[in-house]
Amino acid sequence: MIENPPQLKASRLGPAASSQSPVASDQRPEARSRLPETRLRPAQPSCNRPFIIPVFLPHAGCPHRCVFCNQSTITATHSRPASNDVRRQIETFLGFRHKKGRYTQVAFFGGNFLGIQTRTIRRLLTVATEYVTAGQADSIRFSTRPDTVNPQRLAAIKAFPVTTVELGVQSMDDRVLERSNRGHTAADTVKAVQLLREHKYEVGVQMMVGLPGDDVQRLRASARRIARLKPDFMRIYPTVVLAGSPLATGYQKGDYVPLSLAEAVRQVKDLYLYFKNKSIAVIRMGLQATEAFTDAATLLAGPYHPAFGHMVHSEIFLDMAVAQLDSLNSTGKFIRLHVHPRSVSKMRGTENGNIQTLCEKFDLQSIEIIPDTGLDDDQLTVTVRP
C-alpha cells in the first residue's frame, strides 16, 4: 500500500457529465423547498416527504381514454368510493403512520379530480377535511388533467384545505399527446400551471417516457418546456402495456414497441439529472409496485421494475465512478468507493452490477465500498491503491 494513494474530492454527477442531458450545466443545485402558503399547517419541504393517504378514483372524471391507461387494473379498484369507503381508507392508512407528527396528506389519485361533478368533488373533500379539522391530517392533494383547471373549478375547492395539485401532463409535444389520445394540449398545461400559481397551490407535474410517437429529441424538448414552468416537483413514469388498454391492441398488432428496461432507465436518468440541475425535485421514478404488475396477464410488455427508481440512481453512481476513475488515470487494481450509508446499495447496483462493470472496464481486482456520513447522498469519493 502506498502512503498517499490517489484520491478525488467528493463529487456529484450533474447534467454536464451526462451525454443525454437536455441542457449541459456546471451548476450544483440545492434541494428545492419552496412551497405555497396553506390555510392550516404549512406544507413540508420536498426533502421531507409527507405521509400520503391514497384514495383511488379510477377513470373518474376522465373525458378521454388515454391509450396507455387502465386505472381499474393497476389500482385494483373498479368504482368510485362512497363516503364511508373513503373514511375507512383514511383510517386504515393512519394506522400505518408510525410517526404521528409527520406531515400527512389525503390524496385523491387515479382519475381527473376536477373533471368530476362538483357535488362529488365537494363530498370527497368534505370527508377528507374532517380529518384535517380533527388534526389527523394536515392537507389534501389530488391529481387532475391540465384542461380541467379553470377559475370555476378552483372556486369550488377554495373553501377546502387543498394545498397540492398534480397535473397529468405526460408530454409537452402536441403530436405525442394526440397519439396518446390525451385530449389536451401543451398550451392547456401552461395555462393550468399559471392559474394554480395565482391561487398559491403547490404544483406537481407527471410526465412519461416511451409514449407513442415520442423520441429522445421530443422528450428533451418537453423537459425544457416543463422546466420553464418551474413546478415544485415531478413524477416520471415509463409507458407500459396493460391488458385492456387501447395501447395493448397496438402492441399486439406490432404498431407499438415499448422501450426496453435499459433504455427507459437511461431516458429517465437524463430527465432526473436535468430537473435536478433546475432545482426541481423528482419525487418518483417508475410505477408503484402492485400485485397487478406481477401478473403476465395484466402487464403485457414494457419497462416495469419494482425498483425502477433505484436502478436510475445506480446508473448515476456508476457514471460518477467511471468519470472519476477515468480522470485518475491510475493503474491501481484496488479501489475504495466512499458514499453516504444510504447510497451503498445504489453504488453497488442491482445484483452488484456496478461492481462487476467497474472491475471489467478498469481491470480491477477489488472494490471496497466505504460508508461515509461526511458525504451527501449524491456524492462519491474514489481512492485507488496499486
N, C-alpha and C positions, 0 to 999 in steps of 0.2 A: 504493500500500500504506500502511495506517495504521501508526503506530509501535507501538501496543499492541493488536493485534487481539483480539476477544472469544475467550475460551478457557474451556473447562470442565475441571475437575480430572478425572484419570483415574477412571473409574467402572466398576463391574461391573453387569451386568444380573442381578438376583435375582428370585425369585418375586414380590416385591411389584410389580415392573414388568410382570409378565406377566398379561394378563387371564384366562388359562386356568388359572392356578396353583391347585392344590387348597387350599393354605393360604398366605395372604399373610404375609410377614415382611420385616423390615428387616435381619435378621442377615446377616453375611458369613462363611460357614463356611470353614474351612481344610480342606485335603485330609485325608481320613481315613487313618490309618496303623496303627490297632490291629489286630494280627494275633495269633493264638494261639501258645502255646509249641509247639515242634516237638521231635521226637526227635533230629533231626540239625541241619543248618544252619537258622537261623531264616528264616522266610518274609520276603519283601521287602514294603515298603510298596506300596500300590496305585499311587502315583505312579511307582514304578519297576517297570514290568510285567515279570513273569517271561517267560522264553523257554518257550513251550509246545510240547510234542511231542504232537500229537494221534493217538490211536488210536481209530478209529471202530468202534462196535459197533451197527450199525443194528437198531433194534427189539429188541435183546437184553434179555430180562427184562421186556418190556412186557406186562402182562396185558390191556391195552386198546389199541384202535386209535383214537388221537385223530383227530378229523375233519380236522385240518389237516396231518397228518403223512404223509410218505413219505421216511423217512431213507435208504432204499436209493438213491433217486434223487438227493438233494442231496449225499450223501457219495460217490456212485459206488462204494459198497461193498455187496455183497449177501450176505455171510456173515460169521460170526464168525471173527476171525483165529486161526490156530494160533500156538503159542508162537514159532516161528521167524519167522512173519509179523510179530509184534509186535517182535521183535528187529530185523528189517530196517527196519521203520518208524522205530524209535527211532534206529538208526544213521544212517539217511538224513537225518533231521532234525538230528541232531547235526552233520552235515556242513554244514548251513545256518547254524549258530550262529557268527557272526563274532567275538563277544566271549566268550572261554571262561570268564571269571569271572562271567558273567551268571547270575543265579538261574534254574534250569531245573526244570521240572516235566513229568513224564509224565502225560498227561491222557487219561482214557477218556470219550469223548463218544458221543452218538448213540443211547444206549439207557438202560435203567433199571438202573444198575450193581448196586445192592443187591437187585434182583429176579432176578438171575442165580443159578443154582445155586451153592451155597457152594464146591464144589470148583473151579468155573470161576473164581469170584472169586479164590480163592487162587492158582490157576495164573497168572492175568493179573498179579496183584500181585507174585507171586514173580519173574516175568520183569522187571517194572519195577524191583523192588527190587535186582536185580543191578546196574543202572546207578547206583542211589543208593549202594550199597555201594562200587562202583568209583570214586565221585567224579565220574561223568559227568553225574549229575542230582542234584537236591537233595531232591526230594519228589515225591509223587504226588497227583493230584486226580482227581475223577470227578464226573459228573452222575447224579442219580437222582431218582426220584419221592418226594414227601414221605411217602406212605403205606408206603414200604418202609424207612424209618428206624425201627429199633427196637433195643432192647438186645441182642438175639441177633445181629442183623446187624453191629452195631458191635463186638461182642465178636469176631466172625470176622475183622475187619480190624485189630484193635488192635495186633497184632504188626508190622504193616507201616507204612512211613513215609508214611502218608497225612496231609496237613495241610489239604486244602481240599475241601469238598463243595459242589457247586452243586445247588440244588433247582429242578426244573422246576415252578414254582408256577403261572405263566401268568395266574392271576386269583385274587382272594380273594372272588369272588362265586360262591356255590354254584350259582346258576341258570346262570351263564355256564359254569362247569365242567361242569355236567351236559349242556348243549347241545354242548359240545366233546368229550363222551364221555371226560373225563379219568379218571373213576373214583375220584377222591379229593375231599375237601372242604377248605374253608379251615381247619377245625379240625385236619386232618391236618398242614397246613403249620405251624401254631402249635406243635403237639407236636414236629414234626421239628426245628424251629429250636431249641427249648428243649433237646432231647436232645443235639443236636450241640454246643450251647454248653456243656453239662455235661461233654462229652468233649473240650472245648478245640479244636474244629475251627474253621477259618476258614469262614464260611458265605456263599455267594453265592446270589442269587435271580434267576431268569429269569422275566420277565413279558412279556405280549404285548398289542398293541393291535389292534383290529379283529376280535376273536373273535365268533362268532355270539352274538347276544343282548346283546352289550356295548354300552355307550354312554358318553358323557363322564362322566356322573354316577357310573355304576358303576365306571368306570376310576379316577376320583378317590378313591372310597371304597376301592378295592383298594390304591391307592398309600398312603393313610393307614394302612391295616392293616399293610401291609408295612413301612412306616417304623417303626411301633411295635415291630416285631420286631428292628430295628436290625441288618440284615445288613451284612456287611463290604463287599459290592459288589453291583452289579446289572448285568444284561444286559436290554435291551429290544428286542424283535423285533416287526416288523409281520406280520400274518397275510397270507399269500399263498395262491393256489390252485394246488396242484401236481397234475399229472396222476397218476391212480392213487390219489389221496387221497379219503376219503369226502366232503370238502368240495367236490371237483370235481363230484360229482353234484348237490349242492345249487346250485352256481353255474350249471351247465348248465340246471337246471330253473327258474332265476330265483328260488330261495328264499334265496340268499345273495348279497349285494352287497358286494364288498370296498371298503375305504377307498380314496379317491384318494391319489395320492402326496403332494399338498399337505396333505391332512387328516391323513395318517399322520405327516408331519413335524411338524405343529402339535401333535398329541397327544403325540408322543414328546418334543418340546421342553418341553411342560408338565411331563411326568414328570421329565425331566432336571433342570430348574430346581428342582422340588420336592425331589427327592432330594439335590441339591447343597446346598440350604438345610438339609437334615437331616444334612449331613456324611456322606452315603452315596455312595461313588464309583460312577459309571456307567461301566463299562469297555467296553461295546459298545452301539451303537445301530444296528440294521439287520442284515440277514443277511450272512453271509460270502459274498463274491463267488466263484462257481464257474462252470464252463462250463455246468452244468445250467441255470442261471438265464438264460443267453443263448439257450436253445433254446425257441422258442414252443410246441413240442410238450410240453415239460416244465412250463414256467411259464405257466399259462393266464391268470392275471389277478392283480392285487394290486399293492401299493405297493413293489415291489422297485426298488432303485437301488444300483449298486455303491459309490456314495459317499453312502449314506444318512446316516451319522453326520456327514459334512462338511456336508450340507445342513441338518441340525439346528443345528449351530454357526453356520452362515452366517445362519440366521434369527435367532439370538440376537444376533449382531453388528449385523444390520440394525435390530432392535428398539432396541439401545443407541444407534445413530446417530440414529435417528428421535427418541428420547426427548431426547437431548442437543440436537439442532437445534431441537426444539420449545421447549425451555426457554430457549435462547439468544434466540429471537425476533429473529433478525438478518435484515437484507435483503441481506447479502453474497452474492455469486454464486460465490465461490471458497472452497473449504474444504480443510482438511487433516485427515486421519484418522490419528492416531498409534496404532499397535498393535505388539505384540511381533512380531518377524520370523516366528515360527511361525504367527501368526494373520493374515498378509496375505491368504492365499487365502480364509480364512473371511470376512474383511471384504469382499472383492470379490464373493463369492458365485459360484454356478455360472454360467459364461459371463458374468462381470461383471454378473450380475443385480442385485446390491445397488447397484452404482454407478448403473445405469440407473434403478432405483426411486427412489433419493435425488435424482437430477437432476430427474426428473419431478415428484416430490412437492414439492420445495422450489425449483423453477425455478433450478437451479444450472447454471453454465456449465463449471465444472471441479472435479474432486475428485482430490486427490493423497493417496495412502496412504504414510505415512512409517513405516518400520520403527523401532521404539524398544525397545532392550533394557532400558530402565529400567522398562518396564511388564510386568505379569504376562500370562500367556497369555490371560486372560479380561478384560483391561482395554482401555479405549478413551478417547482424549482427542481432542476436536474443537476446531479452530481455524478461525475464519471471517475471510476478508478481503472487503472491499467490492468 
